[in-house]
Amino acid sequence: MADTILVVDDEKNIRRTLRMVLEGEGFEVLEAGSAEEAFPIIDESAPDLVVLDVRLPGMSGVDALERIRKDRSPDALPIVVISGHASLSEAVQAVQRGANDFLEKPLDRDRMLVSLKNALAMRKLARELEALKRDAGRRYEMIGESPAMKRLYSEIEKVAPTRGRVLITGESGTGKELIARAIHKLSPRANAAFVKVNCAAIPAELIESELFGHERGAFTGAQGRKRGLFEVAHMGTLFLDEIGDMSLAAQAKVLRALQNGEITRVGGDATVAVDVRVVAATNKDLEVAVGKGEFREDLYFRLNVVPIKSPSLRDRLEDVPQLASAFLEEFCAENGMRTKPYEAEVMDALVEHHWPGNVRELRNVVERMAILSGDAITLEDLPDFPERLLPSEIAHDASTPSPAGTTETGEPRETLRVFRDRKEREYIKETLDRCDWNISRAATLLGVERTNLHKKMRSLGLKRER
């Protein structure tokens, strides 16, 4: 689709000449003889660029430029100002008020086309950058409205504006990095760097060089001075992920940096002042590690000023549908596919899964289903979860034996999972019958949320017999 250019000039011949040149280059052209005539065209037709004369009847071009800039940034609407009578001060004033370029009449055709195409290219790049920023922001968004997540959001909002150090604990795959990024984003340091260090991925002999930098010749291969990540994160946030895997030698240096706000590069003597907020994370029990002598006790207390627990996915299964839908939309967009729907039974099965790998496991499962499924995601697209039973299997008649094995006398027996689900189904059905299938009353008696009871009924194949 061709870009649209609005030419605002009170001279009809200028407008006609520009129209001929621009249409010859494949642009669509709109015209206005004054600023007052241009404003409604900008609002209604949304041109991609404006060529604006400085000397106009009524409102001047410079004043019109200032008014347009109040409503639209240069990224939204580039403006190239032209004039045959403007002084140098007027040209400077136009650029200061937001013009992308200033051209003198008579206009040089090639110079003008280069200016217009550059302005449009810069606008396109700015929009692409903004889109990338939005996508990156969405990638690091935390998803979920469960009680566990609401508590987590509250803790983040309280600690983020402070200078307090945070230790994030939780199982692998629960999103500890997302918590650290959220703390940084809501902190006064949000405009500075967020630097992540995976302590488990860096060899012990290199961790000090990575964190604190090194001087030239400090070791074989040190060709020059290198800034460490503490310096890179100056005035920002340093996220020490998997800090439980850091060597004791590196721990001692980290402790010194936290105590004094200073670091020393490997192979150097001079100290470098750094102002860094440290957020650490681990899936290990650091108290146990301290007891075994594997982690410094003084560093543990320095880091563990504000402890935050990252909840496992099985503790917030009600967030699974929202997470699964967000991941599916993301993967379909990345692979150029239309967003696919989930069959209801699929979502029920996802909610019933134990998710030992937490959100990371769910994300991988959804990506696999997005790629391998057809127009919709069905039960056949689900991976073989070890403990997964389909609703039809769970809702089998109690008298039907399970093929999972036999007793010592040779009689068929049920698996523990099938036995548990059968008993759960019987108890829920008994409660529903007692409440005349009033879902709200039954949920109250069972001590569960009404929506969770509905999900459980679907997964167990419970329907009122009429």
HUFENDA-V212646 format. One record per residue. N is the residue number from 0. SS is DSSP state (a for helix, b for strand, c for the rest). D_CENTER is the distance of its C-alpha to the mean C-alpha in Angstrom with 1 decimal. Layout:
# HUFENDA-V212646
n: <N/N>
ss: <SS/SS>
d_center: <D_CENTER/D_CENTER>
This chain:
# HUFENDA-V212646
n: <0/1/2/3/4/5/6/7/8/9/10/11/12/13/14/15/16/17/18/19/20/21/22/23/24/25/26/27/28/29/30/31/32/33/34/35/36/37/38/39/40/41/42/43/44/45/46/47/48/49/50/51/52/53/54/55/56/57/58/59/60/61/62/63/64/65/66/67/68/69/70/71/72/73/74/75/76/77/78/79/80/81/82/83/84/85/86/87/88/89/90/91/92/93/94/95/96/97/98/99/100/101/102/103/104/105/106/107/108/109/110/111/112/113/114/115/116/117/118/119/120/121/122/123/124/125/126/127/128/129/130/131/132/133/134/135/136/137/138/139/140/141/142/143/144/145/146/147/148/149/150/151/152/153/154/155/156/157/158/159/160/161/162/163/164/165/166/167/168/169/170/171/172/173/174/175/176/177/178/179/180/181/182/183/184/185/186/187/188/189/190/191/192/193/194/195/196/197/198/199/200/201/202/203/204/205/206/207/208/209/210/211/212/213/214/215/216/217/218/219/220/221/222/223/224/225/226/227/228/229/230/231/232/233/234/235/236/237/238/239/240/241/242/243/244/245/246/247/248/249/250/251/252/253/254/255/256/257/258/259/260/261/262/263/264/265/266/267/268/269/270/271/272/273/274/275/276/277/278/279/280/281/282/283/284/285/286/287/288/289/290/291/292/293/294/295/296/297/298/299/300/301/302/303/304/305/306/307/308/309/310/311/312/313/314/315/316/317/318/319/320/321/322/323/324/325/326/327/328/329/330/331/332/333/334/335/336/337/338/339/340/341/342/343/344/345/346/347/348/349/350/351/352/353/354/355/356/357/358/359/360/361/362/363/364/365/366/367/368/369/370/371/372/373/374/375/376/377/378/379/380/381/382/383/384/385/386/387/388/389/390/391/392/393/394/395/396/397/398/399/400/401/402/403/404/405/406/407/408/409/410/411/412/413/414/415/416/417/418/419/420/421/422/423/424/425/426/427/428/429/430/431/432/433/434/435/436/437/438/439/440/441/442/443/444/445/446/447/448/449/450/451/452/453/454/455/456/457/458/459/460/461/462/463/464/465>
ss: <c/c/c/b/b/b/b/b/c/c/c/a/a/a/a/a/a/a/a/a/a/a/a/a/c/c/c/b/b/b/b/b/c/c/a/a/a/a/a/a/a/a/a/a/a/c/c/c/b/b/b/b/b/c/c/c/c/c/c/c/a/a/a/a/a/a/a/a/a/a/a/c/c/c/c/c/c/b/b/b/b/b/b/c/c/c/c/a/a/a/a/a/a/a/a/a/c/c/c/c/b/b/b/b/c/c/c/c/a/a/a/a/a/a/a/a/a/a/a/a/a/a/a/a/a/a/a/a/a/a/a/a/a/a/a/a/a/a/a/c/c/c/c/c/c/c/a/a/a/a/a/a/a/a/a/a/a/a/a/a/c/c/c/c/c/b/b/b/b/c/c/c/c/c/c/a/a/a/a/a/a/a/a/a/a/c/c/c/c/c/c/c/c/b/b/b/b/b/c/c/c/c/c/a/a/a/a/a/a/a/a/a/b/b/c/c/c/c/c/c/c/c/c/c/c/b/b/c/a/a/a/a/c/c/c/c/b/b/b/b/b/c/a/a/a/c/c/a/a/a/a/a/a/a/a/a/a/a/a/a/c/b/b/b/c/b/c/c/c/c/b/b/b/c/c/c/b/b/b/b/b/b/c/c/c/a/a/a/a/a/a/c/c/c/c/c/a/a/a/a/a/a/a/c/c/b/b/b/b/c/c/c/a/a/a/a/a/a/a/a/a/a/a/a/a/a/a/a/a/a/a/a/a/a/c/c/c/c/c/c/b/b/c/a/a/a/a/a/a/a/a/a/c/c/c/c/c/a/a/a/a/a/a/a/a/a/a/a/a/a/a/a/c/c/c/b/b/c/a/a/a/c/c/c/c/c/c/c/c/c/a/a/a/a/c/c/c/c/c/c/c/c/c/c/c/b/c/c/c/c/c/b/c/c/c/a/a/a/a/a/a/a/a/a/a/a/a/a/a/a/a/a/a/a/c/c/c/c/a/a/a/a/a/a/a/a/c/c/c/a/a/a/a/a/a/a/a/a/a/a/c/c/c/c/c/c>
d_center: <31.1/33.0/31.8/33.8/35.5/37.3/40.5/41.8/45.4/48.7/50.7/50.9/52.0/48.9/46.7/48.7/48.6/44.8/44.4/46.5/44.7/41.2/42.0/43.6/40.3/38.5/37.1/37.7/39.5/39.9/42.5/43.2/46.3/44.9/41.9/42.7/42.8/39.5/37.3/37.6/37.1/33.8/32.7/33.9/33.6/30.4/31.8/29.7/32.0/35.0/38.1/39.7/43.3/44.0/47.4/47.1/49.5/48.2/44.9/44.5/41.8/40.4/40.2/38.6/36.0/35.2/35.0/32.6/30.4/30.1/28.5/26.6/25.2/26.5/23.3/24.0/27.8/29.6/33.2/36.0/39.1/42.6/46.0/49.6/50.8/48.0/48.7/46.6/45.5/44.3/42.3/40.7/40.1/38.4/35.9/35.3/34.5/31.8/33.8/32.3/35.8/39.5/42.2/46.0/48.4/50.0/46.7/46.5/45.2/43.3/42.0/40.7/39.0/37.2/36.1/34.8/33.0/31.4/30.1/28.7/27.1/25.5/24.2/22.7/21.0/19.6/18.2/16.7/15.1/13.7/12.4/10.8/9.2/8.0/6.7/5.1/3.7/3.2/2.5/2.2/3.9/7.3/9.6/13.3/16.4/18.9/21.2/19.7/16.2/17.9/19.8/16.8/15.3/18.8/19.2/16.1/17.4/20.8/20.1/17.5/20.1/22.7/23.6/23.8/22.8/20.6/21.1/18.6/20.4/19.8/20.2/18.5/15.4/14.6/11.3/13.1/10.8/8.0/11.1/12.2/9.3/9.7/13.3/13.2/11.3/14.0/16.8/19.4/18.1/14.8/16.4/17.6/16.2/13.9/15.8/15.2/18.5/19.0/22.5/23.4/22.8/25.0/28.7/30.7/32.8/30.0/27.7/29.9/29.9/26.1/25.7/28.8/29.7/33.2/36.3/38.1/40.3/38.7/38.7/39.5/37.1/36.1/37.0/35.8/34.1/30.4/28.1/26.4/22.8/24.2/25.4/22.3/20.4/23.3/22.4/18.8/17.3/18.3/16.5/19.2/17.9/20.8/23.2/25.8/26.5/27.4/31.1/33.5/34.4/30.9/30.5/33.6/32.2/28.9/31.1/33.1/30.2/29.0/32.6/33.7/30.7/32.3/31.8/34.3/33.6/35.1/38.6/38.8/40.5/39.0/36.3/33.2/31.8/28.1/26.1/23.0/21.2/20.9/18.5/19.6/18.7/21.0/21.9/25.5/27.9/28.7/31.7/33.2/32.4/34.2/37.1/37.4/37.3/34.1/32.1/33.6/34.2/34.1/30.6/29.4/30.7/29.2/25.7/26.0/26.5/23.8/23.0/19.9/20.0/16.9/18.3/19.0/18.1/21.9/22.0/19.7/20.7/20.5/16.7/17.2/17.8/14.7/12.6/14.9/14.8/11.0/11.3/14.5/13.4/10.8/13.6/16.3/14.8/14.3/17.9/19.4/20.5/20.9/19.0/21.3/22.4/22.8/26.4/26.9/28.4/25.4/23.1/26.0/26.2/22.5/22.9/26.1/24.8/24.8/21.6/22.9/19.8/17.5/14.0/14.2/17.4/16.3/13.6/16.4/18.9/17.0/16.5/20.2/21.3/19.5/21.3/24.6/25.2/27.1/26.5/25.5/24.4/27.5/28.8/30.1/26.6/25.7/26.2/29.1/27.8/30.7/31.1/30.1/32.8/32.7/33.9/37.2/37.8/37.0/39.2/42.3/45.6/46.4/49.6/47.8/47.7/44.7/45.2/43.3/46.6/50.0/51.8/54.8/57.1/55.3/53.8/50.3/47.6/44.1/41.0/39.6/36.6/38.9/41.2/38.6/37.1/40.7/41.6/38.4/39.2/42.8/41.9/39.4/42.0/44.7/42.8/42.0/45.6/46.7/44.5/45.7/42.2/40.8/37.2/36.5/39.6/38.9/35.4/36.9/39.6/37.1/34.8/31.6/29.5/30.9/27.8/27.8/31.5/31.0/28.5/31.0/33.9/32.2/31.4/35.1/36.6/38.2/39.8/42.7/45.9/47.8>
